[in-house]
Amino acid sequence: MTPITRRRLANFRANKRGYVSLVIFAFLFFFTLFAEFIANDRPLVARVDGRWYVPVLVDYAESDILEDGLPTTADWHDRGFLEEVAAKGGWMVWPLVPYSYQTVVRDLETPAPSPPSARNWLGTDDQARDVLARVIYGFRISVLFGFSLTIVSSVVGIAAGAVQGFYGGWVDLIFQRFIEIWSGMPQLYLLIILASIIEPSFWVLLIFLLLFSWMGLTGVVRAEFLRGRNFDYVRAAKALGVSDPVVMFRHILPNAMVATLTFLPFILSGSVTVLASLDFLGFGLPPGSPSLGELVNQGKNNLNAPWLAMTGFVVLGGMLTLLIFVGEAVRDAFDPRKLPGGGR
């Protein structure tokens, strides 16, 4: 590890708020990656009549478990089925939350949406689905969507800015005019037209937003390459016959990445917000998908159930706050004026 890398890590750890935020966010993301083992309407493991079953991983029919069972998929929340399993001395281990994001909770004490209780810790939504289970799955899909959009758009934007800044001249001029025209396209209207033709899905939304989000880092990388292409070591490399791609991505890009990396946490938070906004407006993921934006929309439509709006606000606000704090810590880590320990 180089001394400058050690200095950056020391500066990052010195920002306690950003460092703690990274630890919390990483824990939450790692926790939700195993959502199927945390919130599911199927047991983790079951033992019936001396045989072991893993319902969380395998779809069992009732006939696979009970000799007189039906050939349909076993419903582990059906009272009759559970009574027959118990009669054979069977037992099962349930996840922490015994509901999936699409499970309809039965036998509610009050009409849906029902308030938080010992059975449903964050209550249920207007379709009698457990809010906590939908938050766990929604958090995961939001972060995965944000990571995917941020990584792919950053790669495309960095490559485009590198070509612009390195070659300059007509290449830069034409590319800049194209970016000005392309950035003026009405994204929301185009998405509405797209949604009327095909049903939006995770990958459809990702590809559509990628068409416009790649321009976020182009200007920063372009400026760094315009400045770096005139340095002596770059001219020396070109005089020695080093190819343009090697000069761009081995000699100039590492210096340009310093400014680029400080923007990535903020771009990630923006990508998460975009998906939540589209889901709130009804142009996001298909109906029934676990979505934080859809949860906020339910809170708007059900003012008599304040726990829906409060849950959506706390989860989205907390997630974005953690990402902003991490971004500030990354910015401090790459600030050459900061000394190890946070001083200047």
N, C-alpha and C positions, 0 to 999 in steps of 0.2 A: 504494500500500500504506500503510495507516494505521500510526501509531507503535505501537499496541498489537499489531497483527499482526506487525510487525518484532520487537517484544520477545518475542512467543511463539515465533517462529521461532528467535530467538537462544537462548532457553531450551531449545528442543528440541535444537538442535545442540550446546548445552553438555553435554547428557547423552550422552556419547560412546557408552555402552553401548546406549542406545536408538537413537541415530542409526545406528550401525554395524549394529544388528539390522535396522533398516528397510531399509538398503541390501542386506543379504544376503537378506532375505526377498523384496524386490522383484526381485532378480536371479533367485532360484530360481523365483519365480512366472512371471516373463517367460520364463525358460528352458523351463519345462514347458508353457507355452502352445503351443509348437511341438513337442509330443511326437511327432507323426507324422513330423516331419523329423529327430528325434533317435533314436527307437527304433521301428523298423518292419521287418517281414519282407519288404519290397519295396525295390528300389533307388530312390535319389532320381532318377537319370537313367540311361538305357541307350542304347547305339547298336548296332544289329544290322543287318548287311547294308546299311549306308549310310543307315539310317533312325533317327530319334531317337524315344525313348519316355520317358514320365514315369510310371513305375509307381506312385509314391507318391501321385499324384493321380488316375490313371485305371486302371480295371480292364481289363486286356488279356487276351484269350484267347490260348492258344498259337498258334492259327491266324493271329492278327493279327501274330505275330512270326516264326513259322516257316511255310513254305509247307505242310509236311506235318504241322503241329501239330494237336492235338485242339481241338475247339471249346469246351473247358472253360477256366476261369480259370487263367492261368499260375501255376505254383508256382515261385517264384524260388529255393527251397531244394532243388528236386528235382535230383539229380545228373545224370540223363539229359537233362533240359531244359537245364541249364547246359553240359553237354558239347556239345550241338548248337549252342547259342549261341556257344560258344568256337570250334567248327569253322567258323563263318561269320565269324570275326574280330571277334565282338562283345565288348563290354566294358560295365561298369556301375560306378556309384559308390554304395556302400552307406552308410546312416546310421552314426552313431557306435556305436549298438547295433543289430545286424542282426536284432532280434526285436521283435515287438509284444507287448502284454500278454497276448494269448491264443495266442501261437505255442507249439506243442509242440516243444521242442528234440530233435532226433533224434541218434542215435548217441552217446549219453552214455557216458563211460568207466565211470561207476558208476551204480547204480540211483538213480532220483529218490527223495527230494531229493538232488541232487549238490552237493558243496561248491564254494566259489568257485574259479575257475580263470581262465586267460587268455582262455578262450572265453566264460565267464559270470562276470563280475566279482564278482557277489554270489551266485553259485550259482543253483540252480533250486529251485522248490518241489516239493511232493509230486506235482504233476501235470506235472512236467518243463517248466514255464514259467519264463522268465528273470525273476529277482527284480528286477534293476535296471530292466527295462522296466516291470514292474508298479508299482514304486515311483514312476517318473516319471509314469505315467498316474494312479496313485492320489493322488499329491501334488496334481496339477492338479484332479482332480474333488473332492477334499476342500476345497481352498481355494475353488473356485468355489461349491461347496455352502455353505460357511461365509459367503462374501460375499453370496450370494443371500439366505440366511436372515437374516443380520444386517441387510441393507438393508431388506428388506420388513418384517420384524418391528419394526425401529426406526421406520419411517414410521408403521405402524399404532399402535405403542405411544405414540409422541410425540403423534399426533393424539388418541388416547383420553385421555392424561394432560392435554393442553391443554384439552379439553372439560370434564373433571372439575374441574380447578383454576380455570378461568375462571368457570364458572357456579356451582359450589359448590352448597350447599343440597341439595335433593332429588335433583338430577342426580348430585351427587357421592356422596350416601348410597347411592342405588340401584346406581350403578356399582361402588362399593366392595364391596357385598354380592355382586354378580355376580362380581367378580374373586375374592373369597374362595371362592366355590363352584366357579368354573371352575378355579382353581389347585389345588383338591383332587382333581381328576379323576385316576384312575390311568392315566397316559400309556402306560406299558409294556403294561399289560393291553389297553388299547384298540388299541395297535399290533399285539399278538399276534392279536386278533380281526380286525383289518384284513388282516393278512398271511394269515389263513386264508380270506379271501374273495377278495382280489385279490393279484396279485404286486406287491410294492413296487417302485417305480422311483424315479429321481431326482426327478421332479416330484411323485409321490405322497407320498414322504417329506417333500419340501419343504413341500407344502401342509398335511400332517398336523402337522408340527412347528410350522408357523406359527400354527396354531390355539392353541398354548399359549405359544410363545416371545415373543409381543408384549407380555406383561406385565412383561418385564424392566425397561423404562425408564419404565413408566407412573407408578410412585411418585415417581421423581425429577422428572419433568416436572410432575406434579400439584403437588408441593410448591413448585416454582419459580413456577407460575402462581398458586397461592394467595397467595404472597408478593407477586408482581408486580402483581396486579390492583388493589391498593390504592395503588400509587404515583401521584404527582401527575400525571406525564405521561400515564398511562393514563386517569385521570379526565378530564384536559383533552381528550384525543382523543375520548373518549366524549361529552363535553359539546359538542364541535364537530360531532357527528353522524357520526363515523367508524363504519363497520359493525363488528360483533363479529369476523368473520373477519379483517378487516384489522388490528384492534387485537391480536388473538391472535398472528397469524403475522408481523406486521411490527414490533410494538412490544415484545411480551413474549417471543416465542420466541427472538430472538437472545440475550437474557440467559439463558434456560433452556438453550440449547444448550451453554453453557460447561460446565455440570455433565454434560450428556448425552454430549458428545464424549469425555470422559475414560473413559467406560464402554465405548465401542465396541470397542476392541481386545480387552478382556476378554470381551465378548459374542461376538466373532469366534472367539476361541480355544475358547469353550464350544460354539459351533456346530460347529466342526471335530471336537471331542471327541465330540459326540452322534452324528455319522455313524459315526465309528470304533467307538464302543461298540455301536451297532446292528448294524454289520457283524460285529463280534466275536461277538455273541449269535446271529447268523443271521437277523435281522429287518431287515437293511438292503438294500443294492442286490442285484439279481438275481445268482444264481450265475455265476461267471466274470468279473464286473465287476472292474476294478482297484480294490482297496480296501486301505487300510492296516490297518483293523480285521481284515479277513480274513487278512492276512499275519501279524498277531499271533496270531490263532487257529490258524493253521498251525504257528507256533512252539510253541504250547501242546500241540498234538497230535503234534508231531514233536520230542521232546526230544533225539533223536539228531542233529538238525540245528540246532545252536545259532545258526547264521548267520541263520536265519529270524527268531527272536525278537529277536536283537540288532539286525537291520536295522529291524524294525518299531519297536522301542523307541527307537533313535537317531533315526529319521525323525520319529516322532510327538513324542518328547521335544524334539528340536531345534526343530521347528516351533512347538510351544507355548511354548518358552522364548523364541524370537524375538518372538512376539506379546506375551508378558508384558512383555518389556523395552521394546517399542515402546509398550505401554500406560502404563508408568511414565514414559516420556519425554513422552508426550502429557499426562499428569497434571501433570508439572512445568511444561510449557509453558503450561498454563492456570491455574497457581497464581499469584494476584496478589501473593503475598508474595515470589516469587522475582524477583531482579533479573537482567538480562541477564548471562550468563556463569556462572550457577548460584548466585550469592550471594543472601543474604536481606537 
